[in-house]
C-alpha cells in the first residue's frame, strides 16, 4: 500500500473510519458520494498547545464547513466559559456543536436571502 501524507488517504483515514466517515457535527456522510468524502477533514477538539491535541482520541471527522464554522472557538473559550480538560471526545463534540450549529444557521439565513432568492 502506498503511504499517503494527506488526511483523506493517510493520517486521517483511521479517524474517518472510526467515525464511519460521518461529520460529527452535521452528519454529512462521506460514504454517500465522492464529493462528500472530499469534504471530510480532521477536527482537533483541543486548542493548540494542549498536550493531548494530536491524540487521535481527541480528533474527529468533520466536513470542511463544520471544521471552520466557529473559527474563534478556541480564542473565545475563556469568555464563553468553556473547559477542555477531563472531557471525553463525545463531550467535547457536544460542547462545540451548538456554536457550529449557530454558524450554520446564520449561513443558511444568508443563503436564503442572498443566493437562493437571487435565482428566482
Backbone as JSON Lines, residues from 0, in Angstrom:
{"i":0,"aa":"X","n":[0.84,-1.18,0.0],"ca":[0.0,0.0,0.0],"c":[0.89,1.25,0.0]}
{"i":1,"aa":"X","n":[0.54,2.21,-0.79],"ca":[1.29,3.45,-0.87],"c":[1.0,4.31,0.35]}
{"i":2,"aa":"X","n":[2.05,4.8,1.02],"ca":[1.81,5.68,2.16],"c":[1.4,7.07,1.66]}
{"i":3,"aa":"X","n":[0.33,7.58,2.21],"ca":[-0.17,8.89,1.83],"c":[0.05,9.85,2.99]}
{"i":4,"aa":"X","n":[0.5,11.06,2.67],"ca":[0.76,12.03,3.73],"c":[-0.42,12.98,3.94]}
{"i":5,"aa":"X","n":[-1.42,12.9,3.09],"ca":[-2.57,13.78,3.25],"c":[-3.63,13.13,4.14]}
{"i":6,"aa":"X","n":[-4.56,13.93,4.59],"ca":[-5.53,13.46,5.58],"c":[-6.51,12.42,5.03]}
{"i":7,"aa":"X","n":[-7.11,12.68,3.88],"ca":[-8.15,11.79,3.39],"c":[-7.67,10.36,3.17]}
{"i":8,"aa":"X","n":[-6.48,10.21,2.63],"ca":[-5.97,8.88,2.32],"c":[-4.94,8.39,3.32]}
{"i":9,"aa":"X","n":[-4.46,9.28,4.16],"ca":[-3.36,8.92,5.05],"c":[-3.71,9.01,6.52]}
{"i":10,"aa":"X","n":[-3.11,9.99,7.2],"ca":[-3.2,10.04,8.66],"c":[-4.62,10.21,9.19]}
{"i":11,"aa":"X","n":[-5.52,10.8,8.43],"ca":[-6.89,10.97,8.91],"c":[-7.78,9.76,8.68]}
{"i":12,"aa":"X","n":[-7.38,8.9,7.76],"ca":[-8.25,7.78,7.4],"c":[-8.68,6.92,8.6]}
{"i":13,"aa":"X","n":[-7.8,6.58,9.54],"ca":[-8.26,5.79,10.69],"c":[-9.32,6.54,11.54]}
{"i":14,"aa":"X","n":[-9.2,7.85,11.6],"ca":[-10.19,8.65,12.34],"c":[-11.51,8.63,11.58]}
{"i":15,"aa":"X","n":[-11.46,8.83,10.26],"ca":[-12.68,8.78,9.45],"c":[-13.36,7.42,9.58]}
{"i":16,"aa":"X","n":[-12.57,6.35,9.51],"ca":[-13.13,5.0,9.61],"c":[-13.77,4.8,10.99]}
{"i":17,"aa":"X","n":[-13.09,5.24,12.04],"ca":[-13.65,5.1,13.4],"c":[-15.0,5.83,13.49]}
{"i":18,"aa":"X","n":[-15.09,7.01,12.85],"ca":[-16.31,7.82,12.9],"c":[-17.28,7.46,11.78]}
{"i":19,"aa":"X","n":[-17.01,6.37,11.08],"ca":[-17.84,5.87,9.98],"c":[-18.01,6.9,8.86]}
{"i":20,"aa":"X","n":[-16.98,7.74,8.66],"ca":[-16.95,8.72,7.58],"c":[-18.1,9.73,7.69]}
{"i":21,"aa":"X","n":[-18.5,10.03,8.91],"ca":[-19.63,10.94,9.15],"c":[-19.14,12.16,9.93]}
{"i":22,"aa":"X","n":[-19.49,13.35,9.45],"ca":[-19.18,14.58,10.17],"c":[-19.85,14.51,11.54]}
{"i":23,"aa":"X","n":[-19.07,14.72,12.58],"ca":[-19.57,14.59,13.94],"c":[-20.43,15.76,14.38]}
{"i":24,"aa":"X","n":[-20.56,16.78,13.53],"ca":[-21.39,17.94,13.86],"c":[-22.7,17.96,13.07]}
{"i":25,"aa":"X","n":[-22.62,17.82,11.75],"ca":[-23.84,17.95,10.94],"c":[-24.34,16.63,10.38]}
{"i":26,"aa":"X","n":[-23.52,15.57,10.45],"ca":[-23.96,14.26,9.97],"c":[-23.7,13.99,8.5]}
{"i":27,"aa":"X","n":[-23.0,14.88,7.8],"ca":[-22.68,14.62,6.4],"c":[-21.96,13.28,6.31]}
{"i":28,"aa":"X","n":[-22.41,12.43,5.4],"ca":[-21.89,11.08,5.27],"c":[-20.95,10.99,4.08]}
{"i":29,"aa":"X","n":[-19.68,10.79,4.35],"ca":[-18.68,10.7,3.3],"c":[-18.78,9.45,2.45]}
{"i":30,"aa":"X","n":[-19.61,8.5,2.87],"ca":[-19.79,7.28,2.07],"c":[-20.86,7.46,1.01]}
{"i":31,"aa":"X","n":[-21.66,8.51,1.12],"ca":[-22.78,8.7,0.19],"c":[-22.35,9.17,-1.19]}
{"i":32,"aa":"X","n":[-21.26,9.94,-1.25],"ca":[-20.79,10.4,-2.55],"c":[-19.31,10.76,-2.47]}
{"i":33,"aa":"X","n":[-18.69,10.76,-3.62],"ca":[-17.29,11.15,-3.71],"c":[-17.12,12.59,-3.24]}
{"i":34,"aa":"X","n":[-18.04,13.49,-3.64],"ca":[-17.95,14.89,-3.23],"c":[-18.05,15.04,-1.72]}
{"i":35,"aa":"X","n":[-18.92,14.27,-1.08],"ca":[-18.99,14.3,0.38],"c":[-17.67,13.85,1.0]}
{"i":36,"aa":"X","n":[-17.12,12.77,0.48],"ca":[-15.86,12.25,1.01],"c":[-14.76,13.29,0.87]}
{"i":37,"aa":"X","n":[-14.75,14.01,-0.27],"ca":[-13.72,15.03,-0.49],"c":[-13.82,16.18,0.51]}
{"i":38,"aa":"X","n":[-14.99,16.37,1.09],"ca":[-15.16,17.49,2.03],"c":[-14.8,17.12,3.47]}
{"i":39,"aa":"X","n":[-14.41,15.88,3.71],"ca":[-14.07,15.48,5.08],"c":[-12.7,16.02,5.49]}
{"i":40,"aa":"X","n":[-12.61,16.39,6.76],"ca":[-11.37,16.86,7.36],"c":[-11.28,16.26,8.76]}
{"i":41,"aa":"X","n":[-10.11,16.44,9.38],"ca":[-9.98,16.08,10.78],"c":[-10.09,17.35,11.61]}
{"i":42,"aa":"X","n":[-10.81,17.28,12.71],"ca":[-11.02,18.44,13.58],"c":[-10.42,18.15,14.95]}
{"i":43,"aa":"X","n":[-9.5,19.0,15.36],"ca":[-8.9,18.88,16.69],"c":[-9.86,19.46,17.72]}
{"i":44,"aa":"X","n":[-10.14,18.71,18.75],"ca":[-11.08,19.13,19.79],"c":[-10.42,19.9,20.92]}
{"i":45,"aa":"X","n":[-9.11,19.95,20.9],"ca":[-8.36,20.65,21.95],"c":[-7.53,21.76,21.32]}
{"i":46,"aa":"X","n":[-7.33,22.86,22.05],"ca":[-6.61,24.0,21.5],"c":[-5.12,23.73,21.27]}
{"i":47,"aa":"X","n":[-4.53,24.54,20.4],"ca":[-3.09,24.45,20.16],"c":[-2.37,24.59,21.49]}
{"i":48,"aa":"X","n":[-1.32,23.79,21.65],"ca":[-0.54,23.83,22.87],"c":[-1.01,22.84,23.93]}
{"i":49,"aa":"X","n":[-2.22,22.31,23.78],"ca":[-2.7,21.32,24.74],"c":[-1.92,20.02,24.51]}
{"i":50,"aa":"X","n":[-1.45,19.38,25.57],"ca":[-0.61,18.18,25.39],"c":[-1.3,17.01,24.69]}
{"i":51,"aa":"X","n":[-2.62,16.96,24.7],"ca":[-3.34,15.85,24.04],"c":[-3.93,16.24,22.69]}
{"i":52,"aa":"X","n":[-3.63,17.41,22.19],"ca":[-4.24,17.92,20.96],"c":[-4.12,16.94,19.8]}
{"i":53,"aa":"X","n":[-2.97,16.33,19.62],"ca":[-2.76,15.44,18.48],"c":[-3.05,13.97,18.77]}
{"i":54,"aa":"X","n":[-3.6,13.7,19.93],"ca":[-4.01,12.33,20.28],"c":[-5.27,12.01,19.47]}
{"i":55,"aa":"X","n":[-5.27,10.93,18.7],"ca":[-6.44,10.59,17.88],"c":[-7.75,10.5,18.67]}
{"i":56,"aa":"X","n":[-7.66,10.24,19.97],"ca":[-8.88,10.2,20.78],"c":[-9.54,11.57,20.89]}
{"i":57,"aa":"X","n":[-8.79,12.63,20.55],"ca":[-9.31,13.99,20.65],"c":[-9.32,14.69,19.29]}
{"i":58,"aa":"X","n":[-9.49,13.89,18.26],"ca":[-9.63,14.38,16.88],"c":[-10.84,13.65,16.28]}
{"i":59,"aa":"X","n":[-11.7,14.38,15.57],"ca":[-12.89,13.77,14.98],"c":[-13.01,14.14,13.51]}
{"i":60,"aa":"X","n":[-13.89,13.42,12.84],"ca":[-14.24,13.71,11.46],"c":[-15.19,14.89,11.43]}
{"i":61,"aa":"X","n":[-14.9,15.84,10.55],"ca":[-15.78,16.99,10.35],"c":[-15.73,17.38,8.88]}
{"i":62,"aa":"X","n":[-16.85,17.82,8.35],"ca":[-16.83,18.36,6.99],"c":[-16.09,19.7,7.05]}
{"i":63,"aa":"X","n":[-15.68,20.18,5.89],"ca":[-14.89,21.41,5.85],"c":[-15.64,22.57,6.51]}
{"i":64,"aa":"X","n":[-16.93,22.69,6.23],"ca":[-17.66,23.82,6.82],"c":[-17.68,23.73,8.34]}
{"i":65,"aa":"X","n":[-18.08,22.59,8.87],"ca":[-18.19,22.45,10.32],"c":[-16.84,22.63,11.01]}
{"i":66,"aa":"X","n":[-15.77,22.19,10.36],"ca":[-14.45,22.32,10.95],"c":[-14.08,23.78,11.14]}
{"i":67,"aa":"X","n":[-14.5,24.63,10.23],"ca":[-14.13,26.05,10.31],"c":[-15.29,26.96,10.7]}
{"i":68,"aa":"X","n":[-16.44,26.4,10.98],"ca":[-17.64,27.2,11.22],"c":[-17.47,28.24,12.31]}
{"i":69,"aa":"X","n":[-16.95,27.85,13.43],"ca":[-16.73,28.8,14.52],"c":[-15.22,28.95,14.69]}
{"i":70,"aa":"X","n":[-14.62,29.73,13.78],"ca":[-13.15,29.8,13.77],"c":[-12.58,30.56,14.96]}
{"i":71,"aa":"X","n":[-13.43,31.09,15.81],"ca":[-12.98,31.75,17.03],"c":[-13.26,30.9,18.27]}
{"i":72,"aa":"X","n":[-13.59,29.64,18.06],"ca":[-14.0,28.75,19.16],"c":[-12.96,28.7,20.28]}
{"i":73,"aa":"X","n":[-11.73,28.42,19.96],"ca":[-10.7,28.33,21.0],"c":[-10.33,29.72,21.53]}
{"i":74,"aa":"X","n":[-10.27,30.71,20.63],"ca":[-9.92,32.07,21.06],"c":[-10.95,32.64,22.03]}
{"i":75,"aa":"X","n":[-12.19,32.23,21.89],"ca":[-13.27,32.76,22.74],"c":[-13.66,31.81,23.86]}
{"i":76,"aa":"X","n":[-12.9,30.75,24.04],"ca":[-13.24,29.73,25.04],"c":[-13.37,30.3,26.44]}
{"i":77,"aa":"X","n":[-12.45,31.13,26.84],"ca":[-12.49,31.66,28.2],"c":[-13.72,32.52,28.42]}
{"i":78,"aa":"X","n":[-14.01,33.43,27.5],"ca":[-15.19,34.29,27.67],"c":[-16.5,33.49,27.62]}
{"i":79,"aa":"X","n":[-16.49,32.37,26.94],"ca":[-17.68,31.51,26.87],"c":[-17.75,30.53,28.03]}
{"i":80,"aa":"X","n":[-16.72,30.5,28.85],"ca":[-16.7,29.6,30.0],"c":[-16.5,28.14,29.62]}
{"i":81,"aa":"X","n":[-15.78,27.91,28.53],"ca":[-15.56,26.54,28.06],"c":[-14.33,25.94,28.74]}
{"i":82,"aa":"X","n":[-14.42,24.67,29.03],"ca":[-13.29,23.91,29.59],"c":[-13.04,22.72,28.68]}
{"i":83,"aa":"X","n":[-11.82,22.24,28.67],"ca":[-11.45,21.13,27.79],"c":[-10.91,19.94,28.56]}
{"i":84,"aa":"X","n":[-10.22,20.19,29.65],"ca":[-9.6,19.1,30.4],"c":[-10.65,18.23,31.08]}
{"i":85,"aa":"X","n":[-10.41,16.93,31.02],"ca":[-11.28,15.98,31.7],"c":[-12.53,15.61,30.92]}
{"i":86,"aa":"X","n":[-12.7,16.17,29.72],"ca":[-13.87,15.84,28.91],"c":[-13.52,14.76,27.88]}
{"i":87,"aa":"X","n":[-14.47,13.9,27.61],"ca":[-14.29,12.86,26.6],"c":[-14.45,13.46,25.21]}
{"i":88,"aa":"X","n":[-14.08,12.69,24.19],"ca":[-14.27,13.12,22.8],"c":[-15.73,13.51,22.57]}
{"i":89,"aa":"X","n":[-16.64,12.67,23.0],"ca":[-18.06,12.93,22.82],"c":[-18.5,14.21,23.53]}
{"i":90,"aa":"X","n":[-18.02,14.41,24.73],"ca":[-18.39,15.62,25.48],"c":[-17.82,16.87,24.82]}
{"i":91,"aa":"X","n":[-16.61,16.76,24.27],"ca":[-16.03,17.91,23.57],"c":[-16.8,18.24,22.3]}
{"i":92,"aa":"X","n":[-17.24,17.22,21.56],"ca":[-18.07,17.46,20.37],"c":[-19.38,18.1,20.79]}
{"i":93,"aa":"X","n":[-20.02,17.57,21.81],"ca":[-21.29,18.13,22.29],"c":[-21.13,19.57,22.75]}
{"i":94,"aa":"X","n":[-19.98,19.9,23.32],"ca":[-19.73,21.27,23.78],"c":[-19.58,22.23,22.6]}
{"i":95,"aa":"X","n":[-18.96,21.77,21.53],"ca":[-18.73,22.64,20.37],"c":[-19.92,22.72,19.43]}
{"i":96,"aa":"X","n":[-20.71,21.66,19.36],"ca":[-21.8,21.57,18.39],"c":[-22.72,22.8,18.37]}
{"i":97,"aa":"X","n":[-23.16,23.33,19.51],"ca":[-24.07,24.5,19.44],"c":[-23.45,25.7,18.71]}
{"i":98,"aa":"X","n":[-22.15,25.9,18.84],"ca":[-21.5,27.01,18.16],"c":[-21.44,26.76,16.66]}
{"i":99,"aa":"X","n":[-21.18,25.52,16.27],"ca":[-21.18,25.15,14.86],"c":[-22.58,25.3,14.28]}
{"i":100,"aa":"X","n":[-23.58,24.82,15.0],"ca":[-24.96,24.91,14.51],"c":[-25.42,26.35,14.37]}
{"i":101,"aa":"X","n":[-25.04,27.21,15.29],"ca":[-25.4,28.63,15.2],"c":[-24.81,29.25,13.95]}
{"i":102,"aa":"X","n":[-23.55,28.93,13.67],"ca":[-22.91,29.46,12.47],"c":[-23.57,28.91,11.22]}
{"i":103,"aa":"X","n":[-23.9,27.61,11.21],"ca":[-24.59,27.01,10.05],"c":[-25.92,27.71,9.81]}
{"i":104,"aa":"X","n":[-26.67,27.97,10.88],"ca":[-27.97,28.66,10.72],"c":[-27.79,30.05,10.14]}
{"i":105,"aa":"X","n":[-26.79,30.78,10.59],"ca":[-26.58,32.13,10.07],"c":[-26.17,32.09,8.59]}
{"i":106,"aa":"X","n":[-25.39,31.1,8.21],"ca":[-25.04,30.94,6.8],"c":[-26.26,30.52,5.99]}
{"i":107,"aa":"X","n":[-27.1,29.68,6.56],"ca":[-28.33,29.26,5.86],"c":[-29.23,30.46,5.62]}
{"i":108,"aa":"X","n":[-29.38,31.31,6.65],"ca":[-30.2,32.52,6.5],"c":[-29.63,33.43,5.41]}
{"i":109,"aa":"X","n":[-28.31,33.6,5.4],"ca":[-27.67,34.41,4.37],"c":[-27.95,33.82,3.0]}
{"i":110,"aa":"X","n":[-27.79,32.5,2.87],"ca":[-28.01,31.82,1.59],"c":[-29.46,32.02,1.13]}
{"i":111,"aa":"X","n":[-30.41,31.84,2.06],"ca":[-31.83,32.01,1.72],"c":[-32.11,33.41,1.18]}
{"i":112,"aa":"X","n":[-31.52,34.42,1.81],"ca":[-31.81,35.81,1.44],"c":[-31.01,36.29,0.24]}
{"i":113,"aa":"X","n":[-29.79,35.8,0.09],"ca":[-28.89,36.4,-0.9],"c":[-28.49,35.51,-2.06]}
{"i":114,"aa":"X","n":[-28.71,34.23,-1.93],"ca":[-28.29,33.33,-3.0],"c":[-29.5,32.63,-3.6]}
{"i":115,"aa":"X","n":[-30.23,31.92,-2.79],"ca":[-31.38,31.15,-3.3],"c":[-32.39,32.06,-3.98]}
{"i":116,"aa":"X","n":[-32.73,33.16,-3.35],"ca":[-33.73,34.08,-3.9],"c":[-33.19,34.79,-5.14]}
{"i":117,"aa":"X","n":[-31.88,34.91,-5.24],"ca":[-31.29,35.56,-6.41],"c":[-31.57,34.77,-7.69]}
{"i":118,"aa":"X","n":[-31.83,33.48,-7.51],"ca":[-32.12,32.63,-8.68],"c":[-33.55,32.81,-9.18]}
{"i":119,"aa":"X","n":[-34.41,33.33,-8.35],"ca":[-35.84,33.47,-8.72],"c":[-36.09,34.6,-9.67]}
